[in-house]
Amino acid sequence: MAFINRVKIYFGLMRYQQWIKNCFVFAALIFSRKFLNLWAIEQSFIAFIVFCGLASAVYIFNDLNDLEADKNHPHKKNRALASGAISVRSARLLLFVLLVVTGTVINLALNRAFAIVAITYLLLNVFFTLWIKRIVLLDVMAIATNYVLRVVAGTVVINAPITPWLIILSTLLALFLALGKRRHELLLLGDGAFYHRSILKEYSIYFIDQLIGIVTTATVVVYSFYTMDPGIQALLGTAWLPLTIPFVLFGIFRYLYLVHQKKEGGNPTAAFLADRPLLINALLWLLILFFLIR
């Protein structure tokens, strides 16, 4: 029993709950119509596993760097490192193992383009932890870029074309989630926000709401034009993509409801998995999409 509890603590350190974010690597599999190609499915799944390892390595690096600040945070103080459940030495060892294993898998099973994206992801997060997270707006854009890099990685690993639509949409959606996270931090930490994360002194609820409004509008408009683009309709083999617009609208509206009315959004993954209407809506969107472009 003690062993199982220990394993759970290490998985907590790796933030396994956040691995769902790596599902962004499957976007290209769907929108390139390769979701019935066994080789593409295999490559995408390996890419997903690799990004789980890379993301966990990034989280451990961030926790090691922010250890003292996390000890004074109302929620982060309960994390494995901040609470003392795992030693700094053990965390560093796990970080090293994750990097070695993921690097080996990339070298043996995936292509060079994916390796370049993976290295870019790691470098971005190192710079984010050490520098970027202290620069207003750039911090949010860097968080969003992490999502976009997952989409790009999923595209290059199956040799699918990278369309501007896919990049723009993933960027807008990622910004939407990142801004919601910042908003929740301001609400949660209140007047003491600056002491827990210095960059929060540059933000306000009003300012973030303005940014969210811009990103939300742009997301809906861009997705609508995407579904009506003749080139995309020809590529996906259907002119009925606009039927999916109501599901995108509901998903955005529901998430805004969670952010504004339920004071959630600090953890997009948890909000998505815990909210049944949001989850059902996403599944229905996927099912209709599969039906239309199969």
SERO-4910 file (N, C-alpha, C, O; in steps of 0.05 Angstrom, whole numbers):
BEGIN
 pado doro    nc1    nc2    nc3   cac1   cac2   cac3    cc1    cc2    cc3    oc1    oc2    oc3
  Met    A     17    -24      0      0      0      0     17     25      0     11     45    -13
  Ala    A     39     24     16     57     47     17     70     52    -10     74     75    -18
  Phe    A     76     30    -25     88     33    -52     68     47    -71     76     64    -86
  Ile    A     43     38    -70     23     50    -87     20     80    -81     18     96   -100
  Asn    A     19     87    -56     17    115    -48     41    131    -58     38    154    -66
  Arg    A     64    118    -57     88    132    -67     87    137    -97     95    158   -106
  Val    A     77    117   -111     74    119   -140     55    142   -147     60    158   -165
  Lys    A     33    144   -131     13    165   -136     26    192   -131     20    211   -146
  Ile    A     43    194   -112     56    220   -106     74    228   -130     75    252   -138
  Tyr    A     89    209   -141    106    215   -164     90    222   -188     97    240   -204
  Phe    A     67    209   -192     50    216   -215     38    243   -211     33    258   -230
  Gly    A     33    250   -185     23    277   -179     44    298   -186     37    319   -197
  Leu    A     69    292   -181     91    310   -188     92    314   -218     99    336   -227
  Met    A     87    292   -233     87    294   -262     62    307   -274     60    312   -298
  Arg    A     43    313   -256     17    326   -264      3    310   -286     -3    320   -307
  Tyr    A     -2    284   -280    -15    267   -300    -43    278   -308    -52    271   -330
  Gln    A    -56    293   -290    -82    304   -297    -80    323   -321   -100    327   -335
  Gln    A    -57    335   -325    -53    354   -347    -47    341   -374    -45    354   -394
  Trp    A    -44    315   -374    -36    301   -399    -58    304   -420    -52    301   -444
  Ile    A    -82    309   -412   -104    312   -431    -98    334   -451   -108    334   -474
  Lys    A    -83    354   -442    -75    376   -460    -61    366   -485    -62    379   -506
  Asn    A    -47    344   -482    -32    333   -504    -49    321   -526    -39    312   -546
  Cys    A    -75    320   -521    -94    310   -541    -94    329   -565   -104    323   -587
  Phe    A    -82    353   -562    -80    372   -584    -64    360   -607    -66    368   -630
  Val    A    -47    340   -601    -31    328   -622    -48    312   -641    -40    306   -664
  Phe    A    -72    305   -633    -90    289   -650   -106    307   -669   -121    296   -686
  Ala    A   -104    333   -667   -120    351   -683   -115    346   -713   -134    344   -729
  Ala    A    -90    344   -720    -83    340   -748    -93    313   -758   -100    310   -782
  Leu    A    -93    293   -741   -103    266   -748   -132    268   -758   -140    254   -777
  Ile    A   -147    285   -745   -176    289   -752   -178    306   -777   -192    299   -796
  Phe    A   -165    330   -777   -170    349   -798   -154    344   -823   -157    358   -843
  Ser    A   -137    323   -823   -124    314   -848   -137    289   -859   -128    278   -879
  Arg    A   -158    280   -845   -173    256   -853   -156    231   -853   -159    213   -870
  Lys    A   -137    229   -834   -120    206   -832   -127    189   -807   -112    172   -799
  Phe    A   -151    194   -796   -158    180   -771   -165    150   -776   -170    136   -756
  Leu    A   -165    141   -801   -168    112   -807   -142    100   -817   -142     76   -823
  Asn    A   -121    116   -817    -95    106   -826    -80     95   -801    -73    111   -783
  Leu    A    -75     69   -801    -63     57   -777    -35     68   -771    -28     71   -748
  Trp    A    -19     73   -792      7     85   -787      5    112   -774     20    119   -755
  Ala    A    -13    129   -784    -17    156   -774    -27    155   -745    -19    171   -728
  Ile    A    -45    136   -739    -55    133   -712    -33    125   -693    -30    136   -671
  Glu    A    -16    106   -702      7     97   -685     26    120   -680     35    124   -657
  Gln    A     33    135   -701     52    158   -697     40    179   -679     54    190   -662
  Ser    A     14    185   -682      1    205   -665      1    196   -636      5    212   -618
  Phe    A     -4    170   -632     -5    160   -604     22    162   -591     25    169   -568
  Ile    A     43    155   -607     70    157   -596     77    186   -590     89    192   -569
  Ala    A     69    204   -608     73    232   -603     59    242   -578     70    258   -563
  Phe    A     35    232   -573     20    238   -549     35    230   -524     38    245   -505
  Ile    A     45    205   -524     60    194   -502     85    211   -497     92    217   -474
  Val    A     99    218   -518    124    233   -516    118    261   -503    133    270   -486
  Phe    A     96    274   -512     90    300   -501     81    298   -472     84    317   -457
  Cys    A     69    275   -465     63    271   -436     89    272   -420     90    284   -399
  Gly    A    109    258   -430    135    258   -416    148    285   -416    159    293   -396
  Leu    A    147    299   -439    159    325   -441    145    345   -422    158    361   -408
  Ala    A    118    344   -423    103    363   -406    109    358   -376    111    376   -361
  Ser    A    111    332   -369    117    326   -341    144    336   -333    148    346   -311
  Ala    A    164    333   -351    191    344   -346    190    374   -342    204    385   -325
  Val    A    174    388   -359    171    417   -356    159    424   -329    168    443   -316
  Tyr    A    138    410   -321    125    415   -295    145    411   -272    145    427   -253
  Ile    A    161    390   -273    180    385   -252    201    408   -251    208    417   -230
  Phe    A    211    416   -275    230    437   -276    219    463   -264    232    477   -250
  Asn    A    194    469   -271    180    493   -261    177    491   -230    181    511   -216
  Asp    A    169    468   -220    166    464   -191    192    468   -177    193    479   -155
  Leu    A    214    457   -188    240    460   -176    248    490   -175    260    499   -155
  Asn    A    243    504   -196    250    533   -198    233    550   -179    242    570   -168
  Asp    A    207    543   -176    188    559   -160    183    547   -132    163    554   -120
  Leu    A    201    530   -123    196    516    -98    189    534    -75    170    529    -61
  Glu    A    205    555    -70    200    572    -47    174    588    -50    159    591    -30
  Ala    A    168    597    -74    143    612    -78    119    594    -75     98    602    -64
  Asp    A    121    569    -84     99    550    -82     92    544    -52     69    538    -46
  Lys    A    112    545    -35    107    539     -7     88    559      6     76    553     27
  Asn    A     87    583     -6     70    604      5     44    608    -10     28    626     -5
  His    A     39    591    -30     15    592    -47     -8    576    -33     -2    555    -23
  Pro    A    -33    586    -33    -55    572    -20    -60    544    -30    -69    527    -14
  His    A    -55    539    -55    -59    512    -66    -33    498    -73    -31    474    -68
  Lys    A    -15    512    -85     10    499    -94     27    489    -71     45    472    -75
  Lys    A     22    498    -47     37    488    -24     32    459    -18     48    446     -4
  Asn    A     11    448    -30      4    420    -26     17    402    -47     14    378    -46
  Arg    A     31    414    -67     44    398    -87     66    381    -75     76    387    -53
  Ala    A     74    360    -89     93    341    -78    119    353    -69    129    346    -47
  Leu    A    130    371    -85    156    383    -77    152    404    -55    167    403    -36
  Ala    A    133    421    -58    129    443    -39    122    432    -11    129    444      9
  Ser    A    107    410    -11     99    398     15    121    381     27    119    373     51
  Gly    A    141    374     12    163    358     22    158    328     18    174    312     28
  Ala    A    137    321      4    131    292      0    152    279    -18    157    255    -16
  Ile    A    165    295    -35    186    285    -52    210    304    -49    207    329    -49
  Ser    A    234    293    -48    258    309    -44    266    322    -70    258    313    -92
  Val    A    282    343    -68    292    357    -92    309    338   -109    308    338   -133
  Arg    A    325    322    -95    342    303   -110    326    283   -126    333    277   -149
  Ser    A    305    272   -114    288    253   -128    274    266   -152    271    254   -173
  Ala    A    265    291   -149    252    305   -170    271    310   -194    264    307   -217
  Arg    A    296    317   -187    316    321   -208    322    295   -223    326    295   -247
  Leu    A    323    273   -208    328    247   -220    306    239   -239    310    230   -262
  Leu    A    281    244   -231    258    238   -248    258    255   -272    251    246   -294
  Leu    A    265    280   -269    267    299   -292    287    288   -313    282    288   -337
  Phe    A    310    279   -303    331    268   -321    321    244   -335    325    241   -359
  Val    A    308    226   -321    298    201   -333    277    207   -355    278    195   -376
  Leu    A    259    225   -349    238    233   -369    251    243   -394    242    236   -416
  Leu    A    271    260   -392    284    272   -415    299    251   -431    298    251   -456
  Val    A    312    233   -417    326    211   -431    307    192   -446    312    186   -469
  Val    A    286    184   -432    267    166   -444    253    178   -468    251    166   -489
  Thr    A    243    203   -465    228    215   -487    248    221   -511    240    218   -534
  Gly    A    272    228   -504    292    233   -526    297    207   -541    300    208   -566
  Thr    A    299    185   -527    304    159   -540    281    151   -558    285    141   -580
  Val    A    257    155   -548    233    148   -564    231    165   -589    225    154   -611
  Ile    A    237    191   -587    237    208   -610    257    199   -630    251    198   -654
  Asn    A    281    192   -621    302    184   -639    296    158   -653    303    154   -677
  Leu    A    282    139   -640    277    113   -651    252    112   -667    250     97   -687
  Ala    A    231    127   -659    205    122   -672    193    146   -687    174    142   -702
  Leu    A    203    170   -683    191    193   -695    210    208   -714    234    203   -713
  Asn    A    200    226   -730    216    239   -750    231    264   -739    226    273   -717
  Arg    A    249    275   -756    265    297   -748    249    323   -743    254    338   -725
  Ala    A    228    326   -760    211    350   -757    198    350   -729    197    371   -716
  Phe    A    189    327   -720    177    325   -693    198    332   -672    192    345   -653
  Ala    A    222    322   -676    244    327   -656    249    357   -654    253    367   -632
  Ile    A    248    371   -676    253    400   -676    231    414   -660    236    432   -644
  Val    A    206    406   -665    183    418   -650    186    411   -620    181    429   -603
  Ala    A    193    387   -613    196    379   -585    218    395   -571    214    404   -549
  Ile    A    240    399   -585    262    415   -573    253    444   -570    259    457   -549
  Thr    A    238    454   -589    227    482   -587    209    484   -563    210    504   -548
  Tyr    A    192    464   -559    174    464   -536    189    465   -510    182    480   -492
  Leu    A    211    449   -508    226    448   -483    241    475   -479    241    486   -457
  Leu    A    253    486   -500    267    511   -497    248    534   -490    254    551   -473
  Leu    A    225    534   -502    205    555   -496    198    554   -466    196    575   -453
  Asn    A    194    530   -456    186    528   -428    209    534   -408    204    543   -386
  Val    A    233    528   -416    256    536   -400    257    567   -398    260    578   -376
  Phe    A    255    580   -421    255    609   -422    231    621   -407    233    641   -395
  Phe    A    208    607   -410    184    616   -396    189    616   -366    182    635   -352
  Thr    A    199    594   -355    203    591   -326    223    611   -316    220    622   -294
  Leu    A    244    616   -331    266    633   -322    262    663   -328    274    680   -315
  Trp    A    245    669   -348    244    697   -357    217    705   -367    206    725   -357
  Ile    A    206    692   -387    182    701   -401    158    705   -382    142    723   -387
  Lys    A    155    688   -362    131    690   -345    130    716   -329    110    721   -316
  Arg    A    151    732   -330    151    758   -316    146    781   -335    148    804   -327
  Ile    A    139    775   -360    134    796   -380    105    796   -388     94    776   -398
  Val    A     91    818   -383     63    820   -387     55    815   -416     69    823   -435
  Leu    A     34    800   -420     23    792   -446     40    770   -459     29    751   -470
  Leu    A     66    774   -459     84    753   -471     81    727   -455     83    705   -467
  Asp    A     75    729   -429     72    705   -413     48    689   -422     49    664   -425
  Val    A     26    703   -428      1    689   -437      5    678   -465     -4    656   -471
  Met    A     19    693   -482     24    684   -509     42    659   -509     39    641   -526
  Ala    A     61    658   -491     78    635   -489     63    610   -480     67    588   -490
  Ile    A     44    613   -461     27    591   -452     11    581   -476      8    557   -480
  Ala    A      0    599   -492    -16    592   -515      1    578   -536     -8    559   -549
  Thr    A     26    586   -539     44    574   -558     49    545   -552     53    528   -570
  Asn    A     49    538   -526     52    510   -519     31    492   -531     36    470   -540
  Tyr    A      6    502   -532    -16    487   -544    -11    485   -574    -15    464   -586
  Val    A     -3    507   -586      1    508   -616     23    488   -624     21    475   -644
  Leu    A     44    487   -608     66    469   -614     57    440   -613     67    423   -628
  Arg    A     38    434   -595     27    407   -595     13    401   -621     16    379   -632
  Val    A     -2    420   -631    -17    416   -656      3    413   -679      0    395   -696
  Val    A     24    430   -680     44    428   -701     59    401   -699     64    388   -720
  Ala    A     65    392   -675     78    366   -672     61    343   -683     71    325   -696
  Gly    A     35    345   -677     17    324   -686     14    325   -716      8    304   -729
  Thr    A     19    348   -728     17    351   -758     42    339   -772     39    324   -790
  Val    A     65    348   -762     90    339   -776     96    309   -771    109    297   -788
  Val    A     86    298   -749     92    270   -744     78    251   -763     87    229   -766
  Ile    A     56    260   -775     42    244   -795     44    255   -823     30    247   -841
  Asn    A     63    274   -826     68    285   -852     44    298   -865     40    296   -889
  Ala    A     27    311   -848      4    325   -858     11    354   -864     29    365   -851
  Pro    A     -3    367   -882      2    395   -888     -7    413   -864    -27    408   -852
  Ile    A     10    433   -858      3    452   -837    -13    475   -850     -1    492   -864
  Thr    A    -38    476   -845    -55    497   -856    -56    521   -838    -56    518   -813
  Pro    A    -57    546   -849    -59    570   -832    -83    569   -814    -83    579   -792
  Trp    A   -105    558   -824   -130    556   -808   -124    541   -782   -133    550   -761
  Leu    A   -111    519   -784   -106    502   -760    -89    517   -740    -94    516   -716
  Ile    A    -69    532   -749    -51    547   -731    -66    570   -718    -64    574   -694
  Ile    A    -82    584   -734    -97    607   -724   -117    599   -703   -120    610   -682
  Leu    A   -132    578   -710   -153    568   -691   -141    558   -665   -151    564   -644
  Ser    A   -120    542   -667   -107    532   -643    -95    554   -626    -96    553   -601
  Thr    A    -85    575   -639    -74    598   -625    -96    613   -609    -92    619   -586
  Leu    A   -118    618   -623   -140    632   -610   -152    616   -587   -157    627   -565
  Leu    A   -156    590   -591   -167    573   -570   -148    572   -546   -156    573   -523
  Ala    A   -122    570   -552   -102    569   -530   -101    595   -515    -98    595   -490
  Leu    A   -103    618   -529   -103    644   -515   -128    646   -497   -127    657   -475
  Phe    A   -150    636   -507   -175    636   -492   -172    622   -465   -180    631   -444
  Leu    A   -159    598   -466   -155    582   -442   -134    596   -424   -138    596   -399
  Ala    A   -113    607   -435    -92    619   -419   -102    644   -405    -95    648   -381
  Leu    A   -118    660   -418   -130    684   -405   -149    676   -383   -150    689   -362
  Gly    A   -165    655   -388   -182    645   -367   -167    637   -342   -176    641   -319
  Lys    A   -144    625   -346   -127    616   -324   -117    640   -308   -117    640   -284
  Arg    A   -108    661   -323    -98    685   -309   -121    699   -293   -116    708   -271
  Arg    A   -144    699   -305   -167    712   -291   -173    697   -265   -178    710   -244
  His    A   -172    671   -266   -178    655   -242   -157    660   -220   -164    661   -196
  Glu    A   -132    663   -228   -111    668   -209   -115    695   -195   -111    696   -170
  Leu    A   -124    715   -209   -129    741   -197   -152    739   -177   -150    750   -155
  Leu    A   -173    724   -184   -195    721   -166   -188    705   -141   -195    711   -118
  Leu    A   -172    683   -146   -165    666   -124   -147    679   -104   -150    677    -79
  Leu    A   -127    693   -114   -106    705    -96   -113    733    -86   -101    742    -66
  Gly    A   -132    746   -100   -140    772    -90   -118    793    -88   -101    794   -106
  Asp    A   -118    808    -67    -98    829    -63    -70    818    -60    -50    832    -64
  Gly    A    -68    792    -53    -41    781    -50    -30    767    -75    -10    754    -74
  Ala    A    -44    772    -97    -36    759   -122     -7    764   -130      8    747   -138
  Phe    A      1    790   -126     28    798   -134     50    783   -119     71    777   -130
  Tyr    A     44    776    -93     65    763    -77     68    734    -86     90    722    -81
  His    A     48    722    -98     50    694   -107     59    692   -136     73    673   -142
  Arg    A     53    711   -152     61    711   -180     64    741   -188     44    754   -192
  Ser    A     89    750   -191     94    778   -194     81    790   -219     73    814   -219
  Ile    A     78    775   -240     67    785   -265     38    794   -262     28    810   -278
  Leu    A     24    783   -242     -4    789   -238     -9    818   -231    -32    828   -233
  Lys    A     12    833   -223      8    861   -217      3    877   -242     -8    899   -242
  Glu    A     10    865   -265      6    878   -291    -22    873   -302    -29    885   -323
  Tyr    A    -37    856   -290    -64    849   -300    -86    859   -280    -81    864   -257
  Ser    A   -110    860   -292   -134    865   -275   -156    849   -288   -154    840   -311
  Ile    A   -177    845   -272   -200    830   -282   -212    843   -307   -218    830   -327
  Tyr    A   -214    870   -306   -226    885   -328   -209    881   -353   -219    876   -375
  Phe    A   -183    884   -350   -164    882   -373   -166    854   -386   -168    851   -410
  Ile    A   -166    833   -369   -167    806   -379   -194    800   -393   -195    787   -413
  Asp    A   -216    811   -381   -242    807   -394   -243    820   -421   -256    810   -440
  Gln    A   -230    843   -424   -229    856   -451   -214    838   -471   -222    834   -494
  Leu    A   -192    826   -462   -176    809   -479   -192    783   -486   -192    774   -509
  Ile    A   -206    772   -466   -222    748   -471   -244    754   -491   -250    737   -508
  Gly    A   -256    778   -489   -277    785   -508   -267    786   -537   -280    777   -555
  Ile    A   -243    797   -540   -230    799   -567   -224    771   -578   -231    764   -600
  Val    A   -212    754   -561   -204    727   -569   -229    710   -575   -229    695   -594
  Thr    A   -249    713   -558   -274    697   -562   -287    704   -589   -294    686   -604
  Thr    A   -290    729   -594   -302    738   -620   -286    728   -644   -297    718   -663
  Ala    A   -260    731   -642   -242    722   -664   -244    692   -668   -244    683   -691
  Thr    A   -246    677   -646   -247    648   -649   -272    639   -664   -271    623   -682
  Val    A   -295    651   -656   -320    644   -669   -320    652   -699   -329    636   -716
  Val    A   -310    676   -704   -310    685   -732   -291    668   -749   -298    659   -771
  Val    A   -267    663   -739   -248    647   -754   -257    619   -759   -255    608   -781
  Tyr    A   -269    606   -738   -279    579   -742   -302    578   -762   -303    560   -778
  Ser    A   -319    599   -761   -341    600   -781   -331    602   -809   -340    588   -827
  Phe    A   -311    620   -813   -300    623   -840   -285    597   -848   -285    589   -872
  Tyr    A   -272    584   -829   -258    559   -835   -278    538   -846   -272    525   -865
  Thr    A   -301    535   -833   -320    515   -842   -332    521   -869   -341    503   -883
  Met    A   -332    547   -876   -344    555   -902   -323    559   -924   -331    566   -947
  Asp    A   -298    555   -918   -277    558   -938   -279    535   -959   -278    512   -952
  Pro    A   -282    542   -985   -285    522  -1006   -261    502  -1006   -265    478  -1011
  Gly    A   -237    512  -1001   -214    495  -1001   -215    475   -979   -208    451   -983
  Ile    A   -223    483   -955   -225    465   -932   -248    445   -937   -245    421   -931
  Gln    A   -270    454   -949   -292    436   -955   -283    415   -975   -292    391   -973
  Ala    A   -267    423   -994   -257    403  -1014   -238    384  -1001   -238    360  -1007
  Leu    A   -220    394   -984   -201    378   -970   -214    357   -953   -205    333   -952
  Leu    A   -235    365   -938   -248    347   -920   -271    332   -932   -283    314   -920
  Gly    A   -278    339   -957   -298    324   -971   -327    329   -963   -344    311   -965
  Thr    A   -333    352   -952   -360    358   -943   -365    388   -943   -347    404   -937
  Ala    A   -390    395   -950   -398    424   -949   -415    430   -925   -426    451   -922
  Trp    A   -417    410   -907   -435    412   -884   -420    419   -858   -432    417   -836
  Leu    A   -395    427   -859   -380    434   -835   -393    456   -818   -390    456   -794
  Pro    A   -408    475   -831   -421    496   -814   -440    484   -793   -448    498   -774
  Leu    A   -448    459   -797   -466    447   -777   -452    444   -749   -466    441   -729
  Thr    A   -426    446   -749   -411    443   -724   -408    469   -709   -400    469   -686
  Ile    A   -415    491   -722   -412    518   -709   -428    520   -683   -416    531   -664
  Pro    A   -453    511   -681   -468    514   -656   -454    500   -633   -456    509   -610
  Phe    A   -440    478   -638   -426    464   -616   -402    480   -606   -395    480   -583
  Val    A   -388    493   -625   -366    510   -617   -376    534   -601   -364    542   -581
  Leu    A   -398    546   -610   -410    568   -595   -417    559   -567   -411    573   -547
  Phe    A   -431    537   -564   -439    527   -538   -415    522   -520   -415    529   -497
  Gly    A   -394    510   -532   -370    504   -516   -357    529   -505   -349    530   -482
  Ile    A   -355    549   -522   -344    575   -513   -361    588   -492   -352    598   -471
  Phe    A   -388    589   -497   -406    601   -478   -406    586   -451   -406    599   -430
  Arg    A   -405    560   -453   -405    544   -428   -380    549   -412   -381    552   -387
  Tyr    A   -357    551   -426   -332    556   -411   -332    584   -399   -322    588   -377
  Leu    A   -343    603   -414   -345    630   -403   -363    631   -378   -358    645   -359
  Tyr    A   -384    614   -379   -402    612   -356   -386    601   -332   -389    611   -309
  Leu    A   -369    581   -336   -354    570   -315   -334    590   -304   -329    592   -280
  Val    A   -322    606   -322   -302    626   -314   -315    649   -298   -304    657   -277
  His    A   -337    659   -308   -349    683   -296   -369    677   -273   -369    691   -253
  Gln    A   -385    656   -277   -406    651   -257   -397    631   -236   -406    633   -213
  Lys    A   -381    612   -243   -372    591   -224   -344    596   -214   -334    581   -197
  Lys    A   -331    617   -224   -304    625   -215   -284    602   -220   -267    598   -203
  Glu    A   -287    588   -242   -268    567   -249   -251    577   -272   -251    600   -279
  Gly    A   -235    558   -283   -218    566   -305   -189    566   -298   -172    568   -316
  Gly    A   -182    564   -272   -154    563   -264   -140    538   -275   -116    538   -281
  Asn    A   -156    517   -277   -146    492   -289   -164    483   -311   -184    470   -305
  Pro    A   -159    491   -336   -177    484   -358   -182    455   -361   -205    447   -367
  Thr    A   -162    438   -355   -166    409   -357   -187    400   -337   -205    385   -344
  Ala    A   -184    408   -312   -202    400   -291   -231    410   -297   -250    396   -293
  Ala    A   -232    435   -307   -258    447   -313   -272    431   -335   -296    426   -334
  Phe    A   -257    423   -355   -268    408   -378   -277    380   -369   -300    372   -376
  Leu    A   -261    366   -354   -268    339   -346   -290    338   -325   -305    319   -323
  Ala    A   -292    359   -309   -312    359   -287   -339    369   -296   -359    364   -282
  Asp    A   -340    384   -318   -366    395   -327   -379    377   -348   -369    376   -370
  Arg    A   -400    364   -340   -413    345   -358   -424    358   -384   -419    347   -405
  Pro    A   -438    381   -383   -447    393   -408   -425    399   -427   -428    396   -451
  Leu    A   -402    409   -417   -380    416   -434   -368    391   -446   -360    390   -470
  Leu    A   -366    370   -431   -355    345   -440   -373    332   -461   -363    323   -482
  Ile    A   -399    331   -456   -418    320   -475   -418    336   -501   -419    324   -523
  Asn    A   -417    362   -499   -416    379   -523   -391    373   -540   -393    372   -564
  Ala    A   -368    370   -527   -344    363   -542   -346    337   -556   -337    334   -579
  Leu    A   -358    317   -542   -361    291   -554   -380    291   -578   -375    278   -598
  Leu    A   -401    307   -576   -421    310   -598   -407    324   -621   -412    316   -644
  Trp    A   -391    344   -616   -377    358   -637   -359    338   -652   -358    338   -677
  Leu    A   -345    322   -637   -327    302   -650   -342    282   -666   -335    275   -689
  Leu    A   -364    272   -655   -380    252   -669   -391    262   -696   -390    249   -716
  Ile    A   -402    287   -695   -413    299   -719   -390    304   -739   -394    301   -763
  Leu    A   -367    313   -730   -345    317   -747   -336    292   -761   -331    292   -785
  Phe    A   -334    270   -745   -326    244   -757   -347    235   -778   -339    225   -799
  Phe    A   -372    239   -772   -394    231   -790   -392    247   -816   -396    236   -838
  Leu    A   -385    273   -814   -384    290   -838   -360    284   -856   -363    286   -880
  Ile    A   -337    279   -844   -313    277   -860   -302    249   -862   -279    245   -872
  Arg    A   -316    229   -853   -306    202   -854   -301    192   -882   -292    169   -887
***
